[in-house]
Amino acid sequence: MANIRSKFKEANLNGYQKKKYVCKLLYMYILGWDIDFGHLEAVNLISSNKYSEKQIGYLAVTLLFHENSDLIRLVVNSTKKDLDDMNEINNCLALHAIANIGGREMAESLAPDVHRLLISPTSRSFVKKKAALTLLRLFRKHPDVIPVTDWAERIISLMDDYDLGVALSVTTLVLAFAQNYPAEYIGCYEKAVNRLKRILIDRDFSLDYIYYKVPTPWLQVKCLRLLQYYPPTEDPKLRSDISELLNIILSNSQDAPKNIQHSNAQNAVLFEAINLAIHLDSNSTICTQAAQKLGQFISSKETNLRYLGLETMAHLAACTDSLDAIKRHQETIMMSLRDKDISVRRRGLDLLYSMCDISNSKVVVSELLRYLQVADYNMREEMVLKIAILAEKFATAYSWYVDTILQLISTAGDQVGDEVWFRVVQIVTNNEELQEYAAKTVLNYLNIPQFNETMLKVGGYILGEFGHLIANNPGCSPIEQFTAVHSKFNLCSLNTRALLLTTYVKFVNLFPEIKGQVLAVFNQYRYVLDAELQQRACEYLTISTLPTDDMLQTVCEEMPPFPERESTLIIKLNQRHGDTEDKRVWFIGGKEANQERQEDLKRIASIRMNSTGSSSPALQSTATSAPAPATTAADLLAFDDLTISNDLPDPSSVPLAPNYELGLHRLFYLPSGVLYEDGNIKVMMSSEFHGPHGRLVLSLQNRTMADFMNVRLHAPSVADKLNLRVKAENMSSQLAAGAQMQHFIQVECVDMFSEPPSLLIMFNQNAVHLKLPIVLTKFQEPIGNMDGPSFFKRWNQIGGPPREFQAIITSPTPIDLAVVKGYLTGFRFGLLEGVDPNPNNFVGAGVIDLGKQGGKVGALMRLEPNLEQNMYRLTVRTPSEHVSGHLGALLERALVHCTF
């Protein structure tokens, strides 16, 4: 490596020598050595006119560079030249590099050129294929950079390309776009149907694309899946064509496969066709035929067929009106829980959860409880959630619900999440008829010698609140209740002990006869090291020994009923089923959840069509809502709050407003200003932040000559990251011409977040999608009283990478130190004077409050301007790798683009 380094310092190396040495560096890099030189030589090779040298240059760039490398800008310039070249080979090399590096700067600079290659009539087929897949990579990496809506018509037209490889690549690209922009890409619906007709009816395909007697199965699968992202069309011609295509696919599946490859290709198309049939009409004749075939598949000896059969049958169970056809196979489905393949076991669990209703709930829940005892460790938490949801949803008797949940907690133990026992406590508290039975049953479980901390939490809470209801029963006296709980006190965690101390003080209030035993426990824990336990013990001891019991009775009043709220169990379960690259078109679970999914899809498509003026016949009927499903049985425990609905559209379905980032980036460091303005509306904002909390005031001004009707603001919270709550100044939703109205947004930071949250402003038939200027530095408190030794001691303690972010930045304008100082102060860094020996350098410190989960994170910053070279060196260090990267990227972007 030293020899290569010395060779690179020579100025007379020709292209062949550079290629040779770069190849050696790549070989060493592949073997695991760190390569910290040779990058510039690799960039120079890209500019070569020889294919072999250019190829090695691109290979080196792909391996050695990442999206934040300092030399990416030089790569961008060279890559742009190769995209403009008339040589298709150079085009392909450039596309490979873009797709592999895929940085934001590359996407912003080169996406239009990639799009041009894709739609150009002079581009060769293999270039178009690579261009489509490169755009797909950039969209998945940086969806806000790609002007997807502007390109819709031209990209959709390429689905008719005569080359099936191009059609497949473009269909894959459209499939990704249509999931987020369904209205703009509505034209792909008819294109997909026509392409399937050409393949299956007209037999219009090249022999090169027949895979084991199945014509281009990959394109068939993509087209069938694409149709599932849209509501069923009302166009009779399209409906007839789709029905014919589905019948052809089902008919072709009757042929016995010759080998495993033929079986895989044939079944891939078949299962996607069945999913489309379920999506269109789950009660159709085709679905009835499909249910019979699925019954055969789930009994197959082949693991893949069992897996796909169970998954598709779960889709059918989640959408159909009648589960009778599926219940015929209930025994086989239950046997799948004992399958040797864990993926099959998971799909069997999903199917049982989806097919459960009031008639078979006891059988299904009992089977799941039996299997829970021997289930795989990584399946147990999901099983616990599903059993708890089913027991809650289909309870027909109080005793059955309590017995089931407590048996679940007893069996699962540590796999029972907090949300499960929280929900049990809420339900018992809100139903008086349940309280006595629950107290008696949980006491029986506590008398079992086996230790179960979750059961102890539930028992401590229920006995503390409702133990007096069973105090006169045999075996349930106050001292026996106290003994049952306290016998396991020393085995549990500190948090559980704190909860049990609260139970004990309630025992003192309910059962004065055991006051002596309880006070002895309080007195013992007055001197423990844990501050929480010590404080509780001291306070409870003081309250319990006051001359009168007035304070004790006030503190220990019975808990009021919990407010009705949506169950967190379903939300938690849906979070576990994260989407892969393609979004799910159905939810695992009951029909109600999937009906809401369909209605949300229709509503989003309707809103987007109205805002863009679209009028496609395929979606003209989507504005009519389906009637709510009839309740099949009385909801004994009043669990109506399990239904999750949302009348507001998902901001991700609405493209960001043009030039939204201009005001956004300024307000990253300014407390007030104009967030956005166009010919219709002007949005002004002011903000204040203290610790993890903030308050935004948004002023909307109508700049038109007509009134705005039905004005609404929607700022969805970021799950487990940011909590947002919007409140209007008054109840009126009308904004007169030229008038203003205010909305307030309360912000709470819960944990580290990386992207500014979305804001959707809706009025008349328009929707404006913006980003709120909420970044980590808004929650930062500046530190201005740190001396030099303290700063550098902390600086060295944090250390370098990965907790350090460093970048060399070229300023596009002459550096003004006074302006830079104001900019850093706006980002809420406390600037430390006299710490750095160079008076031109800026040294800053702050503490970022990331809320309950993220805690407080100290941030140190050093900015070294070079006035002669008009460049900066920016260094940010924090104890968190992610916080360092985010702060550094935030400051770097502002310095590069001069947003200040």
N, C-alpha and C positions, 0 to 999 in steps of 0.2 A: 504494500500500500504506500509505503514511503517512496518507492521508486516511481509509482504511478503519479503521486503528488508532485514529485520533482519534474516529471515529464510534462505535466500540465502547465508548469510554470514557464516552460520554453515557448517562445512565441512562434516557432516555425513548424508546429505540428500540422500535418495535412489531414484531410478528412478520414483517410483510411486509418491513420494512427489514433486519431480521437475515437473512432469507432472501436478499434481493438481494445484500447484501455477502458473505455466505458463498459464494454462487454465483460472485461475482467472484474470491474467493480460490481456489475450486476451479479456475476457468479458468486462473489464473496457475500453480497447482500442476501442472496438466496440461501447461502449456508448459515446465515444468522449474524453476520458481522454488521456493526453500525457503520454506515457510510456518511461522512460529514463533508465530503468534497466531491467535485466532479459534476455537480448539478448544472453549472453554467455551460460546461462542455456538452452535456446532454441537450440543453436548450439550443446550442449552436448546431448540433447535428440535425435538429428538426428543420432547420433552414436549408439544409443541403439539397442539391438537385438529384443526387443519387438515391435510388430507392433503398438500397441496403443500409446506407447511413441514416436516412430519414427513419427507417423502420426501427433501428436500434435506438435512435433518439427518442422516438415515441414510447418504445418499450421502457426505457430508463425513466422517462417522465412519469409513466403510469405506475411504476414500482416505487420510485424514490420520492415522488411529490404527493402531497395531500392538498385538500381544498384550501387550506390556510397558509400554504407555503409562500414565502416572500417573492419567489420568482414566477408565481402563477401569471402575473400580468404579462411577462415576456412570452410565456407559453400561449397565452390568449392571442397575442398579436400574430405569432407564427401559425397557430391553428386556424385563425381567421383567413389567412392567406391560402392555406391548403383547402379550406372549404370553398373558396372562390376559384380554385384552380379547375381547369378543364379536365385534369387527369383524375379518373374515378378512383384509382388506387390511393392517391393522396387524400381524396375525400374520405375514403374509408379509414385510413390511418387516423385522420383528425377526429372522425366520429368515435372511433374506439377510445381515444384519449379523453374526449369530453365525457363519454359515458362512464369511464372508470374513475375519473377525478370528481366530476360532478359538483363542483363548488358553486356558491352563489354568484361569484363574479363571472365565472364561465357561463352560467345560465343567463345572466343579465346581458352579457355581451354577445353570446353566440347562438342563443335560441332562435332568433330570426333567421340566421343563416342556415341552421339545421332545418327549420321549417321550409325555407326556400328550396333546399335540396329535395325535400320530401315531395313537394307539389310541382316541382319543375318537370315539364314534359320531356326535357332532354336528359334527365337523370336515368341511369341504368337501374334495372330492377334491384340488383344487390345493394346499390347505394340507397334506394328508397327504403328497403327493409332495415338497413342499419340506421337511417335517419329516424324512422318511426320508433325504433327501440331506444335510440338515444333521447328523443323527446320524452318517452315514457320514463326513462331514468331521471331526467331533469325534473319532470313534473312530480314524481314521487319524492324527490329530495327537496325541491323548493316550489311547491305548487303556486305560491303567490307571485312568482316571477313570470310564469308562462301565461301569455294572453290567450287563454284557452277559448274564451267566448268569441274572440275575433276570428279565430281560425276554424271555427266549427264547420262552416259550409264546405270549405276546400278539403278538409281532412275527411269528412264524411263521404265526399264524392270518390275518394280513393278506395273505398270498400268495394267498388265495382271493378277494380283493376283486373285485367286479364290474367296477370301473374298471381297464382294462388299464394305464393310466398309473401308478396306485397300485401295482398288482401288479408292474410293472417296477421302480419305485423301491424297493419293499420287497424284491424278490428281489435287487437289487443290494446292498442293505444286508445281507441274510442271507448272501449270497455272501462278503462280507468277514468277517462274524462266524464263519461255519462253518469258515473256514480256520484259525482260532485256537482255536475251541471246538467241535470236531466232535461230541462226545457230547451236549452241551447242545442242539445244533441238529439232532439226528438226525431230528426230525419233519419237517424241510424236505424230506427225501428223497422221501417219499410225496407231499407237496404239489407238488413240482416235476413228478413224473410225472403227477399228476392235471391240472395246468395244461397240460402238453403234450397230454394226451388231449383236453382241452376245445378246444384250438386245432386240432389236426391231425385228430382223429376226429369230434368233435361239431361242429366248425366254429362254436364259440361265441365270436365276437369281433365287435367293432364294425367297420363298413366304414371308419371313420376310421383304423383301425390296419392297413390293408392297404397295404403298400409295394411297388409294382410287382408285384402279384399274389402277393406273399409275405405271409401274415398275421403281423403283429407279429414280424418276424425278431429284433429286439433281445431280446425276452422269451424266444423259443425258444433263442437262444444262451446267455443267462444260465442258464436251467434246465438245459440240457445240460452246461454247465460245472460247475454246482453238483453234479450227480450224480457228477462225477469226483473230488470231494474225499472220497468215502466208498468203502469196499470194496464189491465187488459184493454185492448183496443175495441172501439165500437164500430170500426169500419167493417162491414160484413164481408167484403172481399178478402181483407187481411185475416179475419177470423177463420174464414173457410180455408185459406191457404195454410194457416198454421195447423188447423185440425187435420188437414190432409198430410202434412209433413209429419206430424206426430204419429199418425196411423202407419205411415210408411216405415218410420223408425221402429215402431213396435212389431210390425210385420217382419222386418229384416232380422229382428232379434230372435225369431223362431229358428233361424238356421243354427245348427249345432256348430260351435267353434271348432276349428281344426287343431289349434294349439293355443298355448297360453297367450301369445301375442295377439292372435285374432280375438280371443276372449276379452282381453283388456281393452282393445280398441272398440270393439262392438259394445261392451258394457259401459264404457265412458260416455258414448253418445246416448245410449239407452237411459242411463240414470239421469243425465242432464235433461233429456226429453221428459222424463217423468216429473222432474222438479218443475219444469215449465208448465206441464199439464196441471200440476197442483196449484201453481201460482195463478193460472188462468181461471180454473174452476175445479175446486177440490171435490165437487160432487158429480163430476162428469162421468160419462161411460168409460172414457179413457182411463180415468183414475181408478175406476172399479176394476178394469182389466189389470192395471198396474199393481193394485193391491194384491191380486192373486199371484202375480209374478214375484212380488217382493216377499210373499210368504214362502215361496220356493227358495229365494236367494238367502234368507236368513237361516235356512236349514242346510245350506250348501256346505260341502266339505272344504271348499276353498275359502281361506281367511278373507281375501279381498272382497269376495262377493258377500260374505256375511257382514263385513264392515259397511259396505256401500248400501246393502239392503236395510240394515238397521238405521243408518243415517237418513236414508230417503223415507223410510216408514215413519221416522220421527217427524220429518217435515210434513208428511201427510196427516199424522196425528195432531199436529199443531194447527192445521188449517181446516180440516174437514168438519162437517156438521155431525156426522155419525161415526163413532169409533167401533161399531160392531165388527166391521171387516178386520180391524186390527186386533180386537179382543180375542178373536178366534185363535190367534197365535200367542196368547199371553203366556202359556207355559214355556213355549220355545224362547220367548223373549226373556223370561226370568232365568232360563238356563244359560243364556248368553252372559249373565253376570259371573258364571263360573268358567268362561272361555279361557283358554291358555294365553291368548293375546290380550294385552291390556287395552289396546285401542278398541278392540271389539267390546270389551267390558265397559268402556266409557260410553260407547254408542248405545249399548243395551241400557245403561243407566239413563241416558238422555231420552230414549224411547219410552221407558217406563214412566219417567217424569211427565212426558208429553201426553201419554195416553191415560193418565190417571184422571178419574172423575168421581162423582159422588157414589157411583154404584160399585166401583172396585177399589176405592181408596184404602179401605182397611186391609185388603189382601196385598196391595202393592206396598203400602207403608210397612206392613209386617215383614214382607219379604226383604225390603231394603234394610230394615233393622237387623234381621238375621244375617244378611250379607255384610253389614257394617262391621260385625265382629271379626271377620276374616278378610276384609277388603284391603287393597294396597294402601300403603300409608299416604301416597300422594293423591289418592282419590277420596280420602275420608272427609276432608274439609268440604269438598263439593257435595258429597253425599249428605253431610249434616245439614247444609243449607237447603237442599232439595227436600229432605224429609221434614224439616221444620216448616217449609212453605206448604207442603202438601197437608200436613197435619193441621195447620192453621186454616187453610183454604177450604178443606172438606170435612171439618169437624162437625159431627152430628150429635155429640154428647160432650158435656164438660169433662166428665171423668175420662173419656177416651183421649181427649186432647191432653189433659194433664199427665195421664199415664204414658202416652206416647212421647211427649217432650222430655219427661224426667227419665224415661228409659233411654232415650237418645243421649241425654247428657251423661247418664251413668255409663253407657257403652262407649261413647266417643271420647270422653275425658278431655284431654288438652286440645283435641281437634275442634272443639266447640268454640267458635269465635264469640267475642263480646256481644256482637249484634244479635246473636241467637238468644242469650240469656237476658239481654236487655228487653227484647221483644216479649219474652215469657213474663217478665216482671210487669211490663206495661199491660199485658192482657189480663193477668191475674188482678192487678190493681183496679182495672176498669170494669171488672165483672164481679159483683158481690157474690153471686151464686157459686163462683169458682173458688173463693178465698178459703173457706173452711176445708174443702176437700184437698186443695193444693197444700195447705199447711200440714194436714195430717199425712199426706203422701210423702212430702219432702222430708218430714221427720223420720218416717220409716227408712228412707234411703240414707239419712245421716246416721242412723243406728247401725248400718252395715260397717264392719271393720275396714273395708277397703276405702282408701283415701281418694277423693275426687274433688279437686279445688273448685271447678266450676259448679259442681253440685253444692259445695259449701257456700259459695257466693249466693246462689239462688236460695238455699235454705236460710242463710243468715238474713237476707232481705225479707223473705216471706214470713219467717217466724217473728222477726222484729216488728213487722206491721200487723200480722194477723194471728200470731201465736195465742193471743187471748181467746180466740174463738174455739180452740180445742183444749184449753187448759183444764177443763173438768173431765175430759175423756180419760179412760184408763191408759196408762203409759205415756201420757202427754202432759204431765204436770209441769209447772214452771221449772223446777229444778232438773227434771229430766230433759226438757228442751235445752236448758243452759248446758247441761253435761254433754248432750249429743253434739252441740256446736263446739264447745270449748275443748273437747277431747282431741280435736284435730287442729286446734289453734296454732300450735307450735310447728306444724308441718307445712303451713301455707306461706305464701309470699307476703311481703310487707304491705302491699296494696290491699290484699285480702284481709290481713289483720286489721288494717285501718277500718275497713268496712264492718268487720265483726265488732270492733269497739263501739261503733254506732249502734249495732244491734244490741249490745249489752246495756247501753244507756237507756234504750227503749225498754229493755227488760226491767230495769230499775223502776221505770214509770209504770209499767203494766203489772209487775209482780213485786211488790215491796218485800215479800217474804224471802226473796233471794238477794236482797240488797247487799248483805254482808259478803257473800261470795263474789259478787260483781265488783264491789269496791276494792276487794283484795287484788283483783286483776288490774284495776285502774292504778292502784298504788304501786304495783310492781312495775308497770310500764311508764311511770313518771320519770324513770331514770335511764331509759334506753337511748341508744345513740341516734336512732332515726328521728329526725325532727318532726315528721308528720305524726308518728305514733306518740311521741312524747307530748306534743301539743294537744292531741285529742285526749289522751289519758288525763292530763292536767285539767283541761277544761271540763271534761265529763265528771271528774272527781269533784271539782268545785261546785258544779251545778247540782250534783247528787247530794251534796252535804250542806246545802243552804238550809237555813231555819225553816223555810216554807217550800212547798213544792210548786209554787206558781211558775217559776222560771223553767223547771223541769217539764211541767206539763205543756208549756208554750213551745219549748224546743222540740218536744217529742210528739207533737200533734200528728195525727194520722195523715199520711200522704194523700193529697187530693188526686182525683182521676187525671191521668195524662191526657193532654189534648190529642184529638184524633189526628193522625198523621200517616203519611204513606209508609209502608213497610220498607225498612232498609234491607230486608233479606233478598228481595228480588233485585234491587239495585246492586247489591253485593254479588249476586249470582251472575248478573249480566256483565259485570266488570271482569269476571273470570273468563268469560267467553269473548276475548278480544278478537277483533277482525284481523285477518291476514291481509295480503295485498288487495284481495277483492272483498268488499263489504258483504256481510250476510244479508240475504233477502228475507230471512225469517228468523224468529227467535225460538229457542228451545223452551217449550212450556205450553201454556194453554192457548186456546183460540183467541181470547180477548187480547193478549199481547200482540199477536200477529195481525189482528184486525186494526189495532192502533198503528202498527207499522205501515200497513197499506194506506190507511187514512192519512198518515203523516206524509207518505210518498206522494199521494194525490194532492194534498194541500200545498206541498212545496212546489210541485210541478205547476199547480194553478197559479200560485203567487208569482213564480218566475215568468210564466207566460203573460200574466197581466202586466208585469213591469217591463217586459220586452216587446209586448204587442204581438206575441206569437198566437197563431190560430190554427194549430194542426188538428185535423179531424181525429187523430188517434187519441187525443187527450181532451176532447171537448166535453166529455161526460164526467170528468174527474172531480168536478166541483161538488157533486152530490154526495153527501156523506151516507155511509151505510148505517142502517138502524142498529142500535145497541143490541147485543145478544141477550136473549131472554134468560133469566135466572132459572136454573134447573131445580134448585132446592133452596130452602130458607138458609140464609147465612147466619148460623146460630150465634157465632161470636162477633157478629157485626164487623167483618173484616173487609168492608167495601173499600177501605183505603189502600188495598193492595193494588188497585188499578192506577197506573201511572200514565198521565196524559199531559199534553203540552200543546196549546193552541198557537204558540209562536213558532216561526220557522227556525231551522238550524242555520246560524250565520254562515256555516261552511257551504251551504247551498246557494249563497248569493255572492257573486264576485265582488272583490274589493273595488271601491270607487276609484276612478282615475285620479292620479296624483294625490292620493290620500296621504302619502308619506311626507309631503312637504311640511304641513303643519305638525304632523306627528313627531318628526325628529326634532323640531324646535322645542316642542313642549316636553321632550325628555329631560331638559335641563331648565326650562322656564316654568314658573308657577302659574302663568296665565298667558292667554293669547288666542289666536284663531286656529282651531283644529282643522277645519275644512270649510271650503266655500266653492260654490258653483253658481250657475244661473238660477237655480231654484232655492237653495238654502245656504245659510251661513251658520256655522257652528262655532261658538266661542266657549272657552273653558277656563276655569280657574280651579286651583287645587290647594289642599293643605294636607300634610302627613305628619303623624306623630307615632313613633314606634311602629307596630304592625298595622295600624289603622290609618285610613285616609278618607277624605271627602272631596268629591268632585262636584262642581256646579257647572252644568251645561246650559248655555243659552242658545235657543234655536230661533233664527230670524227667517221669516218668509220673505223671499226676495222677488216673488212673482206678483201678478196683479189679481190672483185668484186665491180663495181661502184653501188652507190645508185641512182636510177632514181626517178623523180617526188617526191622530198623531200618537204614535207609540214609540217607546224606546225599549230595546231588549238587550241587556248585557249579561249573558249567561256566565255563571261562575265556572271557574276551572277546577275540575274535581280534585279535591285534596290539595289544592295549590292556592287558589284565590276565591274568596267569597265576595260576591257583588250583589248589591240590592239597589234597585232603581225606585225613586219616589218622585212623583210630579209635584210641582208647586201648587197646582190646583187640579180639580177633578175634570176640567174641560179638556176635551181631545181635539178641539178646533183651534186653528191658528189663522187669524185673519191676515189678509194681504198687508205686508209691510210690518206686521207686529212681531213681538218676541214672546217666548215662553221659556220657563226654566224647569230643569229636571235636576235632581240630586242623586248622586251615586255614592253609597257607602261601600268602602273597600276594606277588606281584612285579609292580610297575608297569612297563610297557614303553613306554607312550605316553599322551598325553592321552586321558581318557575322560570321559563326561558323565553316565552313569547308573550307579547302584549295581548291582553284579552280583546275580544271582538265587541263591537257596538253596532247594533242594527237600528237605524232610524226609519220608521215606516210612516208614510202618509199617503192618502189617496190610494193609488195602486202602485206606488213606488216604494222601493226599499234601498236605502243607502248603507252600505257595509263599510265601516271604518274600524280602525284600531285605537284603543284607548292608550294614552301615553303613560302607562303604568309599567315601570321597570324596577329592577332591584334597587337602584340608587334612590328611588323615591322613599324607601323605607330605611334609609341610611341616616344616622345621626353623626354629624361631623365631630372630629376630635381635633381641637386646636391647641391643646396644652401639653403635648408630648415633646420631651426634649430629644436631642440627637442620640445619646446612648440608649435610651429606652426604645427609640424607633428602630435602630439598627440591630439591637438585641432581638426584638420581635421579628424583624426582617430575616435575620439569620436562622431563627428558630423554625420559621415556616419553610425555609429552604427553597430550592429551585423546582423544576418540573417534577411531578405533574401539577403541583399547586401554584405554579408560576405561569403567567401569560406574558410573553414578550413579543413585540413586533417593531419592525423598522418601517416608518411611515414617511412618505414624501408628501409635503404640503403643496397643494395646487396653487396657493397664494402665499405672498410673503408673510412670515411669521410675525405676529404682533403679540408680545408677551402679555400686555394688559388684557387683550381680548381672551387669550388662552386662560389667564388667571380667572377671569369672570366665568368662563365656560366650566372650568373645574369646580369652582364654587357652586355653580348651578347644579352640578351633579352631586352636590352635598358632600364633597370631600373637605375636611378641615385642613387647610394649607399650613404647613409648619415652616416658620421662618427660621433661617440660620442653621437648619439641620444639614443641608447639602453644602459642601464647600463651594460649588459653582452657583453663584447667585442667580443665574438664568434658569437653573433646574427647579422643577416643582416637585415637592414631596408632600403627600397628603395621607390622611388616615381617617377612618370612620368605622362605625359599627352598624351592620345591617341586621335589622330585626325581622327574621323570617317566620315569626309567629310560633304557634304551639309546637309544631312538629319540627320546623327547621331550626329553631333557636336563634341565638345571636351569633353572627359571624363577623369577625374583625377583618377589615380590608385595608391594605397598604398599597400606595400607588407612587410611582416615580416616573416623571416625564422629563426627558432630557432633550431640549431643543438644540439643534445645530443651525445657527442663524446663517452661516456661510453656505452650507449645503441645502438649506431650506428643508430640513428633515427632522423627524423626531425619533427617539427611542422610547417606547412606552413599556413599562413593566408593572404588572399587577400581581400581588401575592395575597392569598387568603388561605385559611386552613382547608377550604373545600376546592377540589379541582374544578367542579362544575361552576361554582361562583366565580372563580378566577377567570375561567374561559368566557363566561357571559359578560362580566364587567369589562374585560379587555376588549372583546369584540364590540361592545357598546361604545367605548371611548374611541377605539380605532376607527369605527365607521364615521363618527362625528368629525374626527380629525381629517380623514380622507376626503369627506364630502363637504367639509367646511359648513356644517349646518348652523354653526354659531355665528 
